Amino acid sequence: MEAVMVVEVLSGHHRVRARHRFAAAGEVACCTVGRSVACDVVLDDPYVAAVHARITVDAEGHVTVTDLESVNGIEVGGLRRHGGEPAELDGGGVFRVGRSRLRVRTAREAVAPERADRSERWSRGAERNALAAGVVVSIAVTAFQVWTTTTQPRELSTALVTTLLALLGLAGLWIALWALASRVAFGESRWLRHATIVALAYAASTVMGGFLSVVNGSLGLHLPSAVEPVLFGITVAVALSAHLVNASPMRARFALALGVTIPAVIIAAVMWTQARGQNRSPSYVADRDHVVPPALVMRRGVSLERFTTEVTDLRPRADAKRAFVEREDPSPDDEDETD
């Protein structure tokens, strides 16, 4: 039976930098590792001797590594070995010479099943179409938001250009960071895919936010203020999970868990801080209804009696908040009087 092995030189991120295959017609195949051109595997590492180690594999696939009287020796399983005593490699087949990490693969290795190629479902043409659609929707919704929030008509063009340039700069920086991460992890930037994710996520969040505001104002639903941040968090979680899947070697489940956890923690902290500040502010009055054109109003507001009751109740609520704040954080004058 032919003895065969493949020696892989790994980088710091465990990516294969070089791969060498050795085979022998007999029962044993071997190769040498070092900096000398006389070695079978040549390493550009100043901490490696000219002829540093010998790797041997038999027909059964058992691999041993022998240090050839080098200064730094070899590291197998976290233990440094010196001298001519052979060291048998474990199932991973990884050992270290100098500051270089090598991995030995043999015919005994269990090869993972072939992955199904689903790239045709999301081709570059589909990515371009999705990117174009996301950009068009994003620009349209942003222009509508700027138009409805700008009080001076003469400032509309300036506000629109400034907003679009700011969004373009932030999106470009975000895409560049994820493209760099993809380049480090997979050797390709995948900038088109990251740009598509950003465009679709922003378009979805702006459309949902605008639709929610119009529906809330038109129907008078008085939805809680937490609804909009939660929907925004869901969109960010989906986008972040997609970025992580395409920019890191982590599994989809772990990427999804991380993508959901990070926005959830941040949004929860922001909402808690905002709610705490509102509860401690005597002048804060909750108003969850956005102004919409009269033609869109399908359900009128509260009755006059209820409105009068709520307005009358504002003063006692403000006094209660003020008293609570004074008890929690007394003013310096009150502290002096107490002393």
N, C-alpha and C positions, 0 to 999 in steps of 0.2 A: 504494500500500500504506500502511496506517495505521501511523504511528509511535506506539508505546506503551511506557511504562515504569512501574515501581513503585518508589517510594523508601521504604525501610524505615529507621526510626530504631532502632538497636540499643542494648541495655543493656550493662553491663560483663560479663555472662555470655553475650553474643552472642544474647540473646533479643530478639525483636521487640517494641518498646514501642509503635510506631505505624507505620502503613502508608498510603501515599498513592499513588493511581494517576493517571497523566496520559496523555492520548492526544490526537492531533491528526490531522485529516483529511489534512493535507499530508504532506510527506516529513520534516519535523522537528518534534519536540515538545520543549519546554523548560519548566523551572520554576526558581524562585529559592529559596534557603535563607537564613534569617536569623532575628533576633529580632523583626523588625517584623511587624505584622499585614498589611502589604502583600505579604509573601512567601507563596509557595505552601506551603512547609514551614516552620513556625514552631518554633523550638527555644528551650527555656528554659535557656540556657547563657550565663553572663556573659562567656565568652571568645569568643562569636560576635558578629559585627557585626550592625548592623540589617539590612543586605542584604549577606550574606557571599559567596555563590557562586551560580553559575548551572549547572544541569545540562542537557545537551542530548543527545538521542538521535535518530538518523536512522532511516529506514525499514528499513535493513539491521541495525539493532540496535547500532550503534557508539555508545558513550557517552563524552562528554567533560565535564570539569568545569573551570569557569573561575573564578578568584578575582577578586572585584570590589573590588580595592584595599583589602582588609581588613588589619588590623594583624598578625594571627596567621597569615594565609594558609590554605592547604589542605595536607593531607598525603595523598599518593598513593604507594602502594608504599614507604612508609617515608621518602619524601623530601618535605620541605616546599617548597611553591611559592608564589610571590607574583607579583602582577601579572596582566595580562590574557591571558597565553599559555594556551590550553586544554591540559588534560592528559587523555590518554585512559586510561580505566580498564581494568584487566586483567580476566581471566575472572571473578574473584570479585566485582568490582563494588563493592569496599569502599573508602571514603575517609573522611577525618576533617576536621571543621571545629571549631575550638576544642577542646573536650574531648568532643565528641559524635562517635559513629561512625555512618556511614550506609552503606547498601548499595543499589545500583541493580540491578534485575532487568529484563530485556527479553525479547522474544519469542524471542531466540536461546538462552535458558537451557534446558538439558536437565533436564526434570522427572523425578524418580525415579519408578519404578513405584508403583502403589498398594499399600499394605500390606494383608495379609489381616487381617481383624478376628476375633481369637480370644477376644474378651472373653466370649462366651457359654459357652466351655468352663470358665471360672472366674468365675462370677457372684457377686454379693454374697451370695446365699443359700447358695451352696456355701462361700464363705469363712466365713460365720457358723457353718455346721454343722461345718466343719473346726476353727474356733476353739473351739467348744463341746466337741468331742471331745478336742482337745488339752488344754484346761483340766481336764476331768474326769479324764483319764488322768494328767496331771501331779499333780493333788491326791491321787489315789489312791496313786500310786507314792511320792510324798513322805510321805504319812501312813504307808505301810508301812515306809519306811526309818526314819522317826522312831520308830515303834513298836518296831522290831527293835534299834535302837541306844540307846534310853533304858533305863538301868539301874533307875531308881526309878519305879515305876508312878505315884506321886503327882505326878511331874514331867512326865508324858506330855502332858497338855493344854497346859501352859505351853510346853513345847518345840515342840509342833505349831503352836500359834498364832504363836509367835515365828518359826518357820521359814517359815510361809506368808506372814506379813506382810513378812518380809525378801525373799522371792522376788517378792512382788507389787510391792514398791517398786523392786527392781532391774529387773524386767521393764517396769514403767511408765516408768522413766527411759530404758531402752534403746529402747523403742517411740517415746517422745517425740523422741529424738534422730534416729531414722531418719525419722519423720514430718516433722520440720523440714527434713531434707535433701531429702525428696521435694517439700515445698512450695517450696523454693528452686529445685529442678531442673525441676519440671513444673507448679508452681502448684497442686498438690493434695497433701494430706497422706498419703493412702493408709494411714492408721493401722490400719484393719481388716486390710489385707493384711500389714503388718508384725507386728501382734499375732498373726495366724495363723501366721506363720513362726516367731515366738518360741515359741508354745505347742506347735507340732508338733515343733520341734527339741528342746525340753526334754523333751517326752514321749518322743520316740524315744531320746534319750541315756539317760534314767533307766531306761526299760524294757530297753534293751540292756545297761546296766550291771548291773541286778538279775538279768536272765536269765543273763548271763555268770558272775556270782558264784555263783548257785545251781547252774548246770551244772558249773562248775569244782569246787565243793565236793562235789557229788553224785557226779560221775564220777571225782574225783581226777585230773583231767587235768594239774594243775600247769602251767597255761599261763603263759607269760612275763608279767612285770608290764607289758610295753609294749603288750599287746593292748588293754587297756581305754583307755589314753590315745589309741591310734591310732583306735579306733572313735569315741571322743569327738571327736577332731580331724576325722574324716570328717563327722560330723554338723554340727560348727561350720562347716566349709568349705562345705557345702551351704547352710546357713542364711545365712552371710555373702554368698555369691554371689547368693542370692535377694534379700537386702537391697540389694545394690549394683545389681542389675538394675532394681529398683523405686524406687531413690532417686537414680540418677545416669543421665546420658545415655550412659554408656559401653556398648560393645557387649557382648553376652552372653559371647563368648569371652574378652575382656579381664577382664570381671567374674569369670568362673569362674577364670581364672588368678590373679587377685589374691586371690580368696576362698580358694583352695587354698594359696597361698604364705604368706600371713600366719599362719594357724593352724599350718602345718607348721613354720615357723621358730620360733614361740613354743613349741610343744610339744617340738620337738627340743632347744631350749635348756634348757627346764625338765627334761626327761628326762636330758640330759647332766649338768646341775648336780646333780640328785638322785642319779644313778648315781655320780658322782664323790665325793659326800659319803658314800654308802653304802660305797664301796670303801675309803675312808679311815677309816671308823669301825670299830674292833675289836669293839664291842659289837653291831653290826648283824647280825641273822640273818634271812635271807630267809624269808618265810612268805606264800605266794601262795594258800593255801586259806582260804576264808571259812567260818565256822561255819554249818551248816545243820541243820535238824531231823533227827533220826535216821531218820525215815520217808522222807526224800528221798535218803538215802545209798544209791546203787545199786552203788557200787564202793568197797571198803574201801581203807584207806591202805596204806602200804608195809609190808613184812614187818618182824618184830622185829629180824632180823639187820641189815637195811639201816638201820633207824632207829638201832640201837645204833652202827653204823659212822659214821653222819652225826653223831650226838651226840659221839662220841669225837673226830671230826675238827674240832669247833668250836674247841677250845682251840688246836691248831696254826694254824688259819686266823686266829684272833684275834691270836696272837703274831706271825704274818707281817705282818698289817696294821699292828700297832703298830710293828714294826721298820721297815716302809716309811715310815710317817708320821714316825718319828724321823729317818730319813735325809733326807726331803724338808723337814721343818720342825723342825729341832733345837730343843730347849728352851733358854732363856737360860743355865741352869746348865751344860748341856753345852758351850755356846759359851765360857763362862768357863773351864771346865776345859781346853778345847782351846787357848785363848790362853795 
